[in-house]
């Protein structure tokens, strides 16, 4: 029975670990292939360092400002006699100032194409590749340095014709957040920045909140933007990378809830016209398609009068929407001329059929194809056309009150939408009652081959609703629809699809009348509440698989359904099958809540820790880590309390009591504001965390045993240490040394060193256990405390000896009792090792930051781990010498055994999204345990 129960436990946690691994695999590997082209420099890139005032370099020794250039341009601007439009690039977390080269090089090529009528000067800041996404202590410093750089850049243009009064900023990753933080600086002039473009910037919240400085910086910036939303005039474009960017999920990049929607635009790169590709966190700065769209927008933003970026907010938003939301396959015009002359020698051809196709090849003259609307208005609701020629000229018009042809028409090409392999046009006939004809213009082709298709249809007949499958169907069931009509366009609303935890696979099978020529198809997932559309191209006849999942959940006040648009071939018929993707659901859980796993892991370990302390009082010895974890780490011990607190905080009286105790906001409430809570998520995360804690405990135990075997081969102990003191002179010196190190250099360094010392002590302990088991009869006693508890007469002798100040003599102890005590010690220490390793991991980012900047300063300031090290160093040092016998006899044991449960609840309630709070929770039961051993 015991072996069967153990097999069940191993299987259960093995399945959970497998699910975690599957979710992680989906996040890191389950995305589309890289469809971005690399942007190359045509000439060798040069970075000219801008000399900064001595006071500034002394204040910010690690930061620098550069001007990007290539060959002749770099030579011309060697003396900084600049005449262009300034753009400042801000790198992000561990980013390089050299990442500006893609934008700078493309902008130079574009300027050359127009003979330098306009050109941009790209500046870039070297932030020393600081890890600001993991350590927030330098974000304020970076923001102030950027402010000074903006003033220095504008001074370079003084005395020039059309001197700029502001700069445009492009911020990658955390650089975009630093740019937004400029507005929070006292006495900052908002007019110094005329445009902000951010790339893969986590605006709404940090990816991992590892220190309070990062959290406070976010709170300061976002609160300012929320409170001043009506007054902030800065036009901001936020571009997210899609599912390839596993470092910053795209939902964090949306500014929808942080500012006025008429002044900000948030898009995913998969929805950007002419890009239509997901980018990872680094490729977003060099993706050629995306950088081309950005530079095209920059040049369209130039005001002809000032030779600088326009100050008109309406024009800025029009340009950004033109290039990043819906591109009509035409060059941008601020006030487009919608009246077009349809004159010349072009041939007019009337078309009276409802479905029409024209294949153009080597046409020697242009033609106008006129579709009369009067005969179709009663039968059909829409007219749809698609054109495979992707030029930027007008191609579709409307005639008013015309019999067969017109000399002037309404240019309807502005209603065109550019897709990857075609440009499409759809017109609702009811909205244009005065139009008599729709006219399609086909130019002389000069050897080019393209196809134009048009059809009239009733939208209701082309709309097929598809309810998505249930979340818990696990892909075993599916729903299917067949599109039997031979149309060019279908719209498939996906009913009940609006939550981030949903994920589906759609399989589209096409059968065509003719299989000789492949037909181009475009499928688009359109999300009406966010610009996160997904484009898929395919050839018919074929089978195409599409993954459906969301970056942003559907708002509660939004009733629109997600829609699957199909731009198809009239010669083919289609069959659509949808099923739940269990793998991608796991991926969504990890993507949105993976950062909370450390809190749930530690909650499980704390419950185990508390169970072991209680076992000392109940059964007199410590149970094994894995056995105790399986027994004690239950979600019903934690989740109900969090749910009750969340429920009670809905009442004002309870909220007032809560605030009177200065308690922070519950993390579950924060997740609600981010639309990230979904049913059973806390239960799933707890089970995932418990499985990681289980296998982590086995791994750490095996590691310690292996290292102890290695230690025995290198240095076999001749006898068991017999020093009975809990705090030795050597330990006191070590604790004082590490406290000084933590206080004067980096707290994380002191934490790491004391942890390594603690692990070394446990390795030696297990070596001693191995030695004990190898002895045949008796051993010297390990501790004077053991003697006092096992033999009262021996205790009296030892007390007499201590009064006479004579060194204690080792007593003889039964081998089995000595081994039991030593193994109990080892079991307890293994749990502490598993507990503290997560504290070390959460503090490592600040240590890496300190090591990277060691050449500039010795002391990390501010240091998020300084006060933590003050408690953890002496606690771990003393626990390394503690003995289980003295703990069992302590009056504090019962109190110490109760605290891990309370702390486990607190870790989940307040540390799942604010990870920097977790180590302070963990220290509490460790300190009580340490006091119990004294």
C-alpha angles and dihedrals in degrees: 000000000000093000090047092052090048091050090051091050093049091047093048095051090040091057091048091049089049090053090051090050091049091051092048090048091052092051096046101033110011099088137099121283119267107274095174120113117224115249111227131197116242090206134026110284118237129194114204113201114227113222109237127201113277092241090056095048090049091051093045106026095164097051129083140176123224138185116218120225145152127220110294094020090050091049093049092052096043090111092044096244091152127182105167137090113284120233121179120207118205116196119215137218108348087345126153127230086228090072087085090077096089094055093038095050095047090047090053092051090049091050090050090054090060095040092252093294083147129006140172129232109214117207125185134194124222107218092178089253091281119187095237094155089064101032118039099185094098100044094093090048091052091049093053091047091052089052091054091046092054090055091047092049093051090049089060089066097049112129093019124122110261091009111193121244096194142026135228116232129210111191124189119204110321089003088075091055091049088053091052089048090062089081090061093059113108112251092009112150109225091204089070089079117053100174137014125200117182125192119204092337117163097225105164100047140346117273088234121008097215100157138023093241091063091047093048091049091054091047092051095048098042095043090052092051092047095048094044099037093124094048100044108098097178111122108223131192117193118194120192125197102226126225095330088069101078092164096064115022111220095241089070090059097060115107095190096113096038104057146013110296093223090062102041135054124193120191140165115232091238088066097046111109114247089014106062091160136112115238130203121231094273102032091060087078094051104029101128096209093052095044090050090055090049094050092045088054091049092054092046089053093061116113112223092215101049097029086224136094110297120260093211109111092200093056092047092055091045091054093046092049090047094055103029108031116024121002116193092201090252135106113266118266122183092211106018118206104238094183112083132186112235097193136122135074096310116135119244118218121185116220117198100167122101094227122041138173128186123187111200122203127155093345107179096201138031122255138199116213110201120203113195111220102195094081093049105044095085095047104035135042102198144028119212130191133178128192127194092202104097098195122133099241128110112267110164130054142170127229122210120216094343128152102205108332140010135208093213129035144171112264103234093175089098086071091058119112121211116226129180097267103014146018116238137201128194125179129188103220094209091061093059106044094159095059113104098179141019110216125202115201118210113188126208104282103212091207097322117128123211141148130229121197128184134176142169117226146161108251094213090060091051094049115090118178116220118192110210120238122261120273093239096048086092091208093296093114130043142187123225138194131183125213103208100170118089098236136148098225136035132174119206114189110208104220120214093009110129111102129097094229092060120096130170144177119224118199115198117193120188130196119191133196090229122037097181096087122040115229124220116241129185122196121190131190104209118198107193096196096053138026094245101116119160122216123203125182125198143161123244133257092044144093118259127191119205128188116219121200136129138243094195126033120235111268116244092241094051117092098177117119125227108255133210109211119200122198101190146164121269090223094061139070124211139213120197124199124183127190136166115265107218092185092056092045087059087048091054091051091053093041095053101029106021090104089063094056095091089060092051092044091053091045090058092046091049091053088050091048092051091048091054092050090050091049089060089062097038105040101011098240140067120260123222118276097241094045092049093045091053089049101042108026098088124148093222088069092061115018099059091057092050091048092049092050091049091049095047092049086067088074117080095219092055091044090054091051089047092052092045088064089050091238116167124244115282110256091226089061090051089052089052091056088053091049088238101123117101134164117294094356093131091049092049092048091048091052091046091048092049092052091051090048090050097052091037089057092051091048094049092047092050091047093052091047091049093048091047090054088052090049091052091053091050099041119008109200114235094206142359114270109258102193104129096193120111094203113036127188090251091051092048090052091048093049092049091047093050092045089054091047091050093047098045103033121011128336092209089059091056091047092051093048095049090048091053089048090050093050090049090053090052091048089054090046092056089046087056090049090053089050091049092053091050093054116092109212121356142001137196112267116263098212141020087222090062090055092052092054099042104040122026094193091053087050091056092051091050092049090052090049093049089051089054088048092236121146113258118253119226113259127212114256128185110262096231093053093048091050092048092052093046093048091049088053090049094050092051093046092051089058091050090049090054090047099048096042088073091051088053092048092050091051096045096087092064089047091053090048091051093049091049092053097038092113090061101043138358098213122064108227120215096023116193093194101045097098092037090057090051089065101030100050098060092036095056092039093056094040088056088064096038123117127215093227094061090046092053091053094049121111089215094061097091091050092045090050092056098051100068091066092052091046092048089057091047092051092056095039098048107013108049093091098015100056094171088074094057099078091054090054091049093052093060099071091037091057091048090049090050091051089050090058094054 
